[in-house]
Amino acid sequence: MIAQPRASHFVDGAYLEDAAGAAIDVTFPATGEVIARVHEATPAVVEKALASAERAQKAWGRMKPVERARILSHAAGIIRDRNQALSELETLDTGKPIQETTVADATSGADALEYFAGLAPTVTGETVPLGRDFLYTIREPLGVCVGIGAWNYPTQIACWKAAPALALGNAMIFKPSEVTPLCALKIAEIFIEAGLPPGLFNVVQGRGTVGAALVTDPRVAKVSLTGSVPTGRKVYQMAAEGIRHVTMELGGKSPLIVFDDADVENAVGGAMLGNFYSSGQVCSNGTRVFVQKGIKDRFLKRLKERTEAIRLGDPRDPETQMGPLVSAAQLEKVLGYVAAGQAEGARLLTGGHRAGPGNGAFVAPTVFADVTDGMTIAREEIFGPVMAVLDFETEEEVIARANATEFGLAAGVFTADLARGHRVVAELQAGSCWINAYNLTPVEGPFGGAKLSGVGRENSKAAVEHYTQVKSVYVNLGSVEAPW
Ligand code: NAD
């Protein structure tokens, strides 16, 4: 097995195996080949992870932020040095093309570590004058945090959660998706190499039951989940039982609005990036592309030409621009949505079928035109390279239709009229918006959703709020004035 890790879990600074846990086979989705086998964490592994995290966090939380930062910066440097090897593993784990993984995964993880290493030493409390007395605040770590990941960005998700958690003095236990268990183990290894004390970043494998065991443990102060809305509901409820802090990064069905005056090439490029990157398996994708009537024909013509030129193939080949979906199960799900689009009367402009090479989980990049708001493909998150193009006439109309969804993760607007761009995004119910761009998520900007797409924000200064709590300390400088 070409990607077999040394053991399934990484706990208390070392690899850890317990073969009593149910086996999870890891497949390379481009070929279906089993590349590794890991075991679900047993209760003994979960216990060891929690106990070591709790122990290690106490000293880590008291350390000078600048010293913590030095270790995280060192880890970021190692990640950058090993970008090629980490990207190859990400490609095996997910099937995403190496062309993408070398620029978007380990590198964005390193960005997060560098950013929070820089930010953490600047996080301070405040002094509040109260006449004779005063009050000061301390921003404290929360304690032991649990991170639960989805399968589309296994390295990035691990780092986006670990970086603010660790920088601000917390410990993290990370449970990767059972579909992509490999990459987070490498990050754990690198942290130890960089000097992170054992127990502060533990990786335990498993399905939902392992996630639930972590979320409900009384030693856990916070849960950050990246996943679907149904899982988010369950995890949020479980966390509520213990009044734990939560960050929920959930699904979406985001609108991307193209006005008549937009530059056609840029709008087509934005729509393709927002639907086909990572074979469409990106939470913030702009999968409802609203196109104003006056630009529709030009937009669809160029969209079809450029979509049909996408090079599908073995994701390990640097020439490949689109790889397979993450699994055979995801392929079946996506093909089911394609069938629903056709059955409900959308016009298939291109794609809509399985593609080569071999027996991998490939689907051709797909565009439906003449989609209407009620169709299944316009309402549900597909998580595959299936773009739905809808027509619209007026600004007022498109804002109302863009917002008519239970999700609120992201939104984009393409227009030459910047005043209109700002006016429209101000009305859109979404956590992350772009004007004349799509899916750019630098670590400097807050990322997260409105409505069912989530609560809390990752990245940016906003994450400080989500990995610390405030203690307020009243200082009396006089005598106590008691009425008794
Ligand atoms: P999923 O909801 O099936 O699983 C997510 C994680 O939750 C997995 O690690 C899974 O094992 C775990 N889990 C499942 N049931 C659980 C339970 N009862 N208790 C604790 N943990 C449990 O999601 P997925 O299929 O892995 O990922 C795709 C989804 O993730 C999509 O909806 C996508 O939009 C979303 N996503 C969101 C973001 C974001 O930042 N907003 C990013 C990537 C993916």
Boltz pocket constraint, residues with backbone or C-beta under 6 A from the ligand:
constraints:
  - pocket:
      binder: B
      contacts: [[A, 148], [A, 149], [A, 150], [A, 151], [A, 152], [A, 153], [A, 175], [A, 176], [A, 177], [A, 178], [A, 206], [A, 207], [A, 208], [A, 209], [A, 210], [A, 211], [A, 212], [A, 215], [A, 226], [A, 227], [A, 228], [A, 229], [A, 230], [A, 231], [A, 232], [A, 234], [A, 235], [A, 248], [A, 249], [A, 250], [A, 251], [A, 252], [A, 281], [A, 282], [A, 283], [A, 284], [A, 381], [A, 383], [A, 409], [A, 448], [A, 449], [A, 453], [A, 454]]
      max_distance: 6.0
